[in-house]
């Protein structure tokens, strides 16, 4: 197809007329589809239904070490769950703390503890004149919402195809003791779907922050969420790399089974150094006597070990892969060669990132909504919801049926073309 920028005013006007007719036809479908979040579909949730039958009133709820999961105890989680999540996260079970159903809750709780009580004896952040966080952009809106909630200043750091711009990260953390952390989604990142390179992980492990209480918030949410058996991203294990670099306390590593079993009823975990673990547990001793051990045991017996979880994730991939491929094929079919947008083709995770022409993202998302398809708000992938280029859009293919998704992506590409053609036409007419 001819690039829009190369079209004459007459050609652009004709193109717009054709696009508007096609858009009205899609509007007539009367769609009501929410694609604003990376939500598993019903078929994915059904994969874990057998977990509901693993335990019943006749089940032995005793762990291998004799712990009765119905009672109090095991603050850091039952040993079997620590082993399962340790295998999932590629960490020693002794370095794992098992929490409740949400890793986002653990991250919020961690920032809250740092805010009120500080990190390993350092002053509470709430008593400091300023606290700052680095935020790779585009990034995960719920991360940014946590730091914004506490009034922490967020500093955008550009993402590259190999991870955050480490030249900037190294310079910023070394030069400003007010910078206390950085948000990271290191594997199949949200929203790009990229994974950090070996060099990026090693540079993270060798950071020399000015703040002794600086921590990397390493949210490995998609560690097992591959789309293909024969093409998978590999990520260096950050805790081991930090230990080798002489920085064992630098990282908090978070994960959960939220998109593996049931998002509302999974189990979450943090992996970190012994020193950091004691900091976490000292807080937890006042907060709880222990998290839901029955649910921990249910997960352990359902999977039977890491191999069972790997097979389970292959079933997730079989459901998700056609959806990602359908979106990518439609983007290439409808937008390829027009020079009005770029997009990622991830090997895993939950999102595809799209970059429109500058100044078009909000208009594209609004047009989609008008046709019955709700996307993630434009700007959500930046701190404070402010994308300076108004160009970044997150596509979440997981929840719709394949048929609905195909109609939705048709609406999306039509919206992109209309918005882009109008922008280029206005620029040509102004010349």
C-alpha positions in Angstrom: 0.0 0.0 0.0 1.1 3.5 -0.7 2.3 5.4 2.4 -0.2 8.1 3.5 2.5 10.7 3.6 3.1 10.2 -0.1 -0.6 10.7 -1.0 -2.0 13.8 -2.5 -4.8 15.8 -0.8 -7.3 14.3 -3.3 -6.1 10.8 -2.6 -6.3 11.3 1.2 -9.8 12.7 0.9 -10.9 9.7 -1.2 -9.2 7.3 1.3 -11.0 9.0 4.2 -14.4 8.6 2.5 -13.8 4.9 2.0 -12.5 4.4 5.6 -15.5 6.2 7.1 -17.9 3.9 5.3 -16.1 0.8 6.5 -16.0 2.2 10.0 -19.8 2.8 10.0 -20.3 -0.8 9.0 -18.2 -2.0 11.9 -20.1 0.4 14.2 -23.3 -1.3 13.1 -22.1 -4.6 14.7 -23.0 -3.1 18.1 -20.0 -4.5 19.8 -19.5 -4.1 23.6 -16.0 -5.4 24.2 -13.6 -4.4 27.0 -9.9 -4.9 26.0 -8.5 -2.5 28.5 -6.8 -5.0 30.7 -4.8 -8.2 30.2 -7.5 -10.5 31.5 -7.5 -14.3 31.0 -10.5 -15.5 29.0 -12.9 -18.1 30.2 -11.1 -21.0 28.3 -8.0 -20.1 30.3 -9.8 -20.1 33.6 -11.4 -23.4 32.8 -7.9 -25.0 32.6 -7.6 -24.7 36.3 -11.1 -25.9 37.3 -9.7 -29.3 38.4 -7.9 -27.5 41.1 -11.3 -27.1 42.8 -11.4 -30.9 43.2 -7.9 -31.4 44.6 -9.1 -30.8 48.2 -12.3 -31.7 49.8 -13.6 -32.5 53.3 -12.0 -35.9 53.2 -8.5 -34.6 52.2 -5.5 -34.8 54.4 -4.4 -31.2 54.8 -1.1 -32.0 56.5 2.1 -30.9 54.8 5.2 -33.1 54.5 6.7 -31.5 57.6 3.6 -32.2 59.7 2.0 -28.7 59.4 -1.8 -28.7 59.5 -2.8 -26.2 56.8 -6.0 -25.5 58.6 -4.3 -23.9 61.5 -2.0 -21.0 62.2 1.7 -20.9 61.4 4.3 -21.0 58.6 4.7 -17.2 58.2 6.8 -17.6 55.0 4.5 -20.2 53.5 4.5 -24.0 53.5 7.7 -25.7 52.3 6.0 -27.4 49.3 4.7 -24.0 48.0 8.1 -22.4 48.5 9.7 -25.2 46.5 7.1 -24.9 43.7 7.3 -21.1 43.5 11.1 -21.4 43.8 11.2 -23.6 40.8 8.9 -21.2 38.9 11.0 -18.2 39.8 14.4 -20.0 39.5 15.3 -19.3 43.1 16.2 -21.3 46.2 13.0 -22.0 48.2 14.8 -20.6 51.3 14.9 -17.2 49.5 11.1 -17.3 48.9 8.2 -15.8 51.0 4.7 -16.9 49.9 2.0 -14.3 50.2 -1.7 -14.1 49.4 -3.4 -14.0 46.0 -1.7 -10.9 44.4 1.8 -9.8 43.6 0.5 -6.3 43.1 -0.6 -6.3 46.7 2.9 -7.4 47.8 4.5 -4.6 45.8 2.1 -2.0 47.3 2.8 -3.4 50.7 6.5 -3.3 50.1 6.4 0.4 49.1 4.2 1.1 52.1 6.7 -0.5 54.5 9.6 1.4 52.9 7.5 4.6 53.3 6.6 4.1 57.0 9.5 2.1 58.3 12.4 2.4 55.9 14.7 -0.3 54.4 17.0 -2.3 56.7 17.4 0.4 59.3 17.5 3.4 56.9 15.2 6.4 57.5 11.5 5.9 56.5 10.9 7.5 53.1 8.1 9.5 54.6 10.6 11.5 56.6 12.8 12.4 53.7 12.5 15.7 51.9 12.0 14.0 48.5 11.7 10.4 47.2 12.0 9.5 43.6 11.5 6.4 41.5 12.7 5.5 38.0 9.9 4.4 35.6 10.9 2.7 32.3 8.5 3.9 29.7 6.3 2.8 28.2 5.5 0.7 31.3 2.9 -0.8 33.6 0.3 1.6 34.7 -0.4 -0.2 38.0 3.2 0.2 39.0 3.0 3.9 38.4 -0.3 4.1 40.3 1.5 2.8 43.5 4.3 5.3 43.5 1.9 8.1 42.5 -0.4 7.1 45.5 2.5 7.7 47.9 3.5 11.0 46.3 6.8 9.6 45.0 8.2 11.6 42.1 8.4 9.4 39.0 11.2 9.9 36.5 10.6 8.3 33.0 13.5 6.3 31.6 13.2 5.2 27.9 12.9 1.6 27.1 15.0 0.1 24.3 14.7 -3.3 22.5 17.0 -4.7 25.2 15.4 -3.1 28.3 15.7 0.3 30.0 18.3 2.7 28.8 21.0 1.6 31.2 23.3 4.5 30.6 20.6 6.8 32.0 19.7 4.4 34.8 23.3 4.1 35.9 23.9 7.9 35.8 20.6 8.7 37.6 20.9 6.2 40.5 24.6 7.1 41.1 24.0 10.8 41.1 20.9 11.2 43.2 20.4 9.6 46.7 16.7 10.6 46.5 16.1 7.9 43.9 15.0 4.9 45.9 13.9 2.4 43.3 13.0 1.4 39.8 10.1 -0.6 38.4 10.9 -3.4 36.1 9.0 -6.0 34.1 12.0 -7.9 32.8 10.5 -10.7 30.8 7.8 -10.2 28.1 7.4 -6.6 29.4 4.2 -4.8 29.8 3.3 -3.4 27.2 6.1 -4.2 24.7 6.5 -7.9 25.3 10.3 -7.6 25.2 12.8 -9.3 27.5 15.9 -7.7 29.1 19.2 -8.7 27.4 22.0 -10.5 29.4 24.0 -7.2 29.4 21.0 -5.3 30.8 20.5 -7.7 33.7 24.2 -7.7 34.5 24.3 -3.9 34.5 21.3 -3.9 36.9 23.2 -6.3 39.2 26.2 -4.0 39.2 24.5 -0.7 39.8 26.2 1.6 42.3 23.3 3.7 43.7 23.9 6.7 45.8 21.1 5.6 48.1 21.9 2.7 50.4 18.2 1.8 50.5 17.8 1.8 46.7 16.0 -1.3 45.5 15.1 -2.8 42.1 11.4 -3.8 42.1 11.7 -6.8 39.7 8.2 -7.9 38.7 8.7 -11.1 36.8 5.0 -11.5 36.1 5.4 -13.3 32.8 8.3 -15.6 33.5 6.5 -18.7 32.3 4.1 -17.1 29.8 5.6 -18.2 26.5 3.6 -18.4 23.3 5.8 -20.9 21.5 7.7 -24.0 22.5 10.5 -23.5 20.0 10.9 -19.7 20.4 11.2 -18.5 24.0 13.0 -15.5 25.6 15.6 -16.4 28.2 16.3 -14.1 31.2 19.4 -14.2 33.4 18.4 -14.8 37.1 18.8 -11.5 38.8 19.3 -12.6 42.4 22.2 -14.9 41.5 23.7 -12.1 39.3 23.5 -9.6 42.2 25.2 -12.0 44.5 28.0 -12.5 42.0 28.3 -8.8 41.7 28.6 -8.2 45.5 25.1 -6.6 45.6 23.0 -9.3 47.2 20.4 -7.0 48.8 19.7 -4.9 45.6 16.6 -6.7 44.4 13.1 -7.5 45.4 11.8 -10.1 42.9 8.0 -10.6 42.7 5.9 -13.2 40.9 2.5 -15.0 41.3 0.3 -17.6 39.8 -2.4 -15.0 38.9 -2.4 -15.7 35.2 -1.5 -19.3 35.7 -4.4 -20.5 37.8 -7.1 -18.1 39.0 -6.3 -14.3 39.0 -8.3 -13.7 42.1 -7.2 -16.8 43.9 -3.6 -17.5 43.0 -0.6 -17.3 45.3 2.1 -14.6 45.2 5.7 -14.6 46.2 8.8 -12.5 46.7 12.3 -13.8 46.3 15.2 -11.8 47.8 18.3 -11.9 50.0 18.3 -13.2 53.6 18.8 -9.6 54.9 15.8 -8.3 52.9 13.8 -11.4 53.9 14.2 -10.6 57.5 13.1 -7.0 56.8 9.9 -8.4 55.1 9.3 -11.0 57.9 9.8 -8.4 60.7 6.9 -6.5 59.1 4.8 -9.5 58.5 5.0 -10.8 62.1 2.9 -7.7 63.1 0.7 -7.9 60.1 -0.4 -11.6 59.9 0.0 -15.0 61.4 0.2 -16.5 58.0 -1.4 -16.4 54.6 -3.8 -19.0 53.1 -2.0 -22.3 53.5 -4.9 -24.3 52.2 -4.7 -22.5 48.9 -1.0 -23.0 48.8 -1.5 -26.7 49.3 -4.2 -26.8 46.7 -1.7 -25.3 44.1 1.0 -27.7 45.1 -1.2 -30.8 44.7 -2.8 -29.6 41.5 0.5 -29.1 39.7 2.5 -31.9 41.4 5.7 -30.0 40.7 7.2 -27.6 38.2 6.8 -30.0 35.3 3.0 -30.0 35.8 3.1 -26.2 35.7 5.1 -26.2 32.5 2.5 -28.5 30.8 -0.3 -26.3 32.2 1.3 -23.2 30.6 1.5 -24.9 27.2 -2.3 -25.1 27.3 -2.5 -21.4 28.0 -0.2 -20.8 25.1 -2.4 -22.9 22.8 -5.3 -20.5 23.7 -3.3 -17.2 23.5 -1.1 -17.9 20.5 -3.9 -17.7 17.8 -5.1 -14.4 19.3 -1.7 -12.8 19.2 -1.1 -14.1 15.6 -4.5 -12.8 14.5 -3.8 -9.3 15.8 -0.3 -9.2 14.3 -1.6 -10.5 10.9 -4.4 -7.8 10.8 -1.9 -5.1 11.7 0.4 -6.1 8.9 -2.5 -6.6 6.4 -4.2 -3.3 7.2 -1.3 -1.0 8.2 1.8 -2.5 6.6 3.5 -0.1 4.3 1.3 2.9 5.2 4.1 4.3 7.5 1.5 5.3 10.2 2.4 3.0 13.0 4.8 0.4 14.4 4.1 -2.6 16.7 5.8 -5.3 18.6 5.6 -9.1 17.9 6.3 -10.6 21.3 7.1 -14.3 22.0 5.2 -14.2 25.3 3.3 -12.2 27.9 -0.1 -10.6 27.5 0.3 -7.5 25.4 1.2 -6.0 22.0 2.5 -2.5 21.9 1.4 -0.1 19.1 3.0 3.3 18.4 0.9 5.6 16.2 1.9 8.9 14.6 2.5 11.6 17.3 -0.7 13.1 18.5 -3.0 10.3 17.4 -3.2 7.8 20.2 -6.1 9.5 22.2 -8.1 9.9 19.0 -7.6 6.3 18.0 -8.7 5.0 21.4 -11.7 7.3 21.4 -12.7 6.1 17.9 -12.4 2.4 19.0 -14.6 3.1 22.0 -17.2 4.8 19.8 -17.4 1.6 17.8 -17.8 -0.5 20.9 -14.2 -1.5 21.7 -12.7 -0.2 24.9 -8.9 -0.1 24.8 -6.4 0.8 27.6 -6.5 4.6 28.0 -4.0 6.4 25.8 -1.2 7.7 28.1 -1.7 4.9 30.7 1.7 3.5 29.9 3.4 6.6 31.2 3.7 8.1 34.7 0.7 10.3 35.6 -1.0 9.1 32.4 0.9 11.7 30.3 2.4 10.3 27.1 4.4 13.3 25.8 4.0 12.1 22.2 0.4 10.9 22.5 1.4 7.9 20.5 1.6 4.7 22.7 -1.3 2.2 22.8 -1.4 -1.1 24.6 -3.3 -3.9 22.9 -4.6 -6.7 25.1 -5.7 -9.7 23.0 -6.3 -12.3 25.7 -9.9 -11.8 26.9 -12.1 -11.7 23.7 -13.1 -14.7 21.7 -11.1 -15.1 18.4 -14.2 -14.0 16.4 -14.7 -10.9 18.6 -11.0 -10.1 18.5 -10.9 -10.1 14.7 -13.7 -7.6 14.6 -12.1 -5.5 17.3 -8.7 -5.4 15.5 -10.6 -4.4 12.3 -12.1 -1.5 14.2 -8.6 -0.6 15.6 -6.9 -0.6 12.3 -9.7 1.5 10.7 -9.4 4.0 13.6 -5.6 4.2 13.1 -6.0 4.8 9.4 -8.7 7.5 9.9 -6.8 9.3 12.6 -3.6 9.2 10.7 -5.1 10.2 7.3 -6.9 13.2 9.0 -3.6 14.3 10.6 -1.6 14.1 7.4 -4.3 15.7 5.4 -4.5 18.7 7.9 -0.7 19.1 7.7 -0.8 19.1 3.9 -3.6 21.6 3.7 -1.8 23.9 6.1 1.3 24.0 3.9 
